[in-house]
């Protein structure tokens, strides 16, 4: 390069320039030339895109979604299984006779076989010579007297489904709750009233003249079908006459106290 700014190549640069000038121009491939000519004539060459197409997105998000749904379903199944309360079990009885379960008679002498037929919501009628005890371990125990017709409740679940419903059409139903019943509720309907239980030992007696609720321990709440709620405290009873709106209170029936004490003490080992 000189002072005037004009470029003057040196010996080495001049040699490189001369090599470039004397090199033969590259020859185009004949097949490529024909293809280019055809596309130019047809106009297809103008439709070529300069942007490369992106590969299809991976479907990893769909796989993750399916995996999450499967995990949630598994957790739900496990939670429902763990929430289930112990099923109703018939305690051995020295009596003879049958228990009608939804109208089908079953011998009370085979407690294990009879237990397999008991389901929440089943209507039972005891036709035997002695009382019959039903137990959901740690939760609830019920005693049916001969001639009692009732609908079995679902024992409360461990975390959810902690409210149950039962009914007594006629007869005596004695009941005691266990340590795992805390926080649960049971509603028992008779022809005359609704009995609300949150933890207690009591008897619900449905007679032709009305309903009597005798409480040994805890507190129950009794509401006539067309009346107001009444609290029934330990050692007392509440009576609702057939067709009446008012309830009447008094001391627990003399005959019920020892029977309720026996039920509670005898089943203590499976309820605590």
C-alpha positions, 0 to 999 in steps of 0.5 A: 500500500502507498501513500496515496491510498491505492492498493499495491499488492506485494509479491506474495499477495500478487501470487495469490491473486494470479492463482485466483484469476487463472483458476477455472470457474466451477462447473454446475452439475448437469442434473441440478442445472436441469432441475433449476431450469424446470422450476424456473419455467414452472414458477415453482422456484418462487415457492421455496422457503428459506426457513427450515421447518422445526421438528415436531414438539416432543409430547413429554407434557402429555406423558407427564400429565398421564403419569400425574393422573395415574399417581392421583388415581393411585393415591385416591384408591389407597386413601379410600381403602385406608379410610374404610371402617372395620365391617360389622362382625357378629359376636358369638351368641348362646341363643338360637334362631335367625337374623333376617337380612333383607328378608333372607334368614340366616342362622345366628349360630354361625357368627362368621357366616352371618357376618359375611351377609351384613352390609351398611344399609341392610334391614335386619330382623332378629328372631331368636331366643337371646340378644345379638351383638354386632361390632365394628371394632374400635368404632361402634357396637350395637345390641339387638333384642329379639323382635328388633327390626333395624337398618344397619348404619355404615361405621364412620370412616377414618378421615371422611364419611364420618356421619352415619344413619340408622333406623329402628322400626320397633324393638330395643337397640343398645349402642356404645361407641369406641375410641375411634368414634370421636369426631363422628356422628350417628343419626338414628330414626324411629317412627317418632323421633330422630336421635343424634349421637356423637359418642355415648352409651345408650338405648333406643327403644321403639315401642307401640306407644312411642320412643324412649332414649336412655343414656348411660354415658355421654350426651344424646340429642332427641328431636320429635319429628315435628318438635324441637331438639332436646339434650339427654344427659347421662343417667336420664331418659327422653320419651316421645309419645306416638304422634306428639311434638313434645318430649318428656324427660326423667331418670333412666329406666331401671332395667336399662342401666345394668344391660348398658353397663354389661354391654359396655364392659363386655365389649371393652376389649374390642372397643378401646 
